[in-house]
Amino acid sequence: MHHRFYLKAVFALCLSLIFSGPSFAAENHGLFSIEDFFQADSSSQDRNILTTRFRLDSTKLNSSGTLSFHFDGRERNSLGTKDYNPSIRRERVDVLNLEYSTPSLSLVMGRTWVKDLFIERVDGVNVVFRSDGKGLGLFGGAKPDPYTEAFNADFMTAGAYAFYSKEDLSGSMAVVHNAFKGAADRQYLYAQGSFYPKKELRLYGNVTVDRDQVSKNLSLTNAIFEASYRPDFTKSVSVGYSQFRAIRYFKSMTFTIDNSRQQIYYLSGTYRVLDKYNLYGRVERSSRLFNDITGQNKSAMNYQVGVSRDNIYRGVNMNLNLTLTDSYGSSTHEALSVDLSKYWESFEASVRGTYVHNAYTATDTTDNLWVFGVSGTYFVKKGWNVSGSYEFENGSTYTTNRLMTRLSYKF
């Protein structure tokens, strides 16, 4: 109840900033939206979720233009009899802070994504020093509860980071300490960067390395590496690797997780022919490096080929693709999908259809899945738009209907 009252008080403050802005020459920009999602399926698991979101960036709150206020929050209401999880909070505040900013210094107080880093949120202070494309940042305070998003003084966070940005090279490095009730909950290093050794070639990577609080060893948690080559506008090729490992909190977690590694190698490319058709493809091999998985169940293969063309007929755009998957030796899937779209001055619409054939090795069974969807957006006037989408899914043993509508105003 206190959290809901607090959110409404903040909303009232935002409105006062908007309507009193001219008295101190403030500039107000943001977004207001109302979204309704409805799902009904043959198993009677009907859901209806209404989400209201408000974002405000109010700048130039003083005569020198260095002070600003930022808010981003939402309220989620379950209008049906069922929800995905009864413990999901209705209110969520993503951002709520005051910022003092000059070309060389930024000081943020409140709830914020760590500026120039974006891997942590903090209910506290974030200060950044900048000079000629490089900088140093420090942050510390409470950490939004990773399970409820609420303010919780039991969770704390602190860290330091450096960043660098030039035309052909950019990157950042950080060291972060998370605590729960005064004890180390998670400690990790993060680094990311992109490099253009030549105009046609881009190299990108990011890594997260965690410290195991039991063994005190360092281990690679998540990583992405990609090399992309685009000699001209008609062709490109990319090769990459990614790794995922579930994040473990050593003190606040009351349950056990399997943090074995999952990794993906992939090769993708595009080629434009006849100046009209864009051919694309991707080959992907994924592996589950779990201790209890051996043999064929360790890896899966995914192949995708497709073709797209703009203005195939009277302004209609087309995208057609085929996907083949061998899922860890336990099942295979073939999916054929087509998407048609068209854009007018104030309206855009798309129609799509997908057919999927599934075969399961363990049970020697098959099933087929059809998915049909339609969506559209109407730009009513400056800042206002209305959008909606409908999707019908028909499997061998079930049917599902999904409907989503959205009204938004951007100012």
HELIX and SHEET records of a PDB file:
HELIX    1   1 HIS A    2  SER A   20  1                                  19    
HELIX    2   2 GLY A   21  PHE A   24  5                                   4    
HELIX    3   3 GLY A  295  LYS A  298  5                                   4    
SHEET    1   A23 GLU A  27  ASP A  41  0                                        
SHEET    2   A23 ARG A  47  THR A  59 -1                                        
SHEET    3   A23 LEU A  67  SER A  78 -1                                        
SHEET    4   A23 GLU A  91  SER A 101 -1                                        
SHEET    5   A23 LEU A 105  TRP A 113 -1                                        
SHEET    6   A23 ARG A 121  SER A 131 -1                                        
SHEET    7   A23 LYS A 134  ALA A 142 -1                                        
SHEET    8   A23 PHE A 155  SER A 165 -1                                        
SHEET    9   A23 LEU A 169  PHE A 180 -1                                        
SHEET   10   A23 ALA A 183  LYS A 198 -1                                        
SHEET   11   A23 LEU A 201  ARG A 211 -1                                        
SHEET   12   A23 LEU A 218  ASP A 232 -1                                        
SHEET   13   A23 LYS A 235  PHE A 244 -1                                        
SHEET   14   A23 ARG A 261  VAL A 273 -1                                        
SHEET   15   A23 TYR A 277  LEU A 289 -1                                        
SHEET   16   A23 SER A 299  TYR A 313 -1                                        
SHEET   17   A23 VAL A 316  SER A 327 -1                                        
SHEET   18   A23 SER A 331  TYR A 343 -1                                        
SHEET   19   A23 PHE A 347  TYR A 360 -1                                        
SHEET   20   A23 THR A 365  LYS A 381 -1                                        
SHEET   21   A23 TRP A 384  ASN A 394 -1                                        
SHEET   22   A23 THR A 399  LYS A 410 -1                                        
SHEET   23   A23 GLU A  27  ASP A  41 -1                                        
END                                                                             
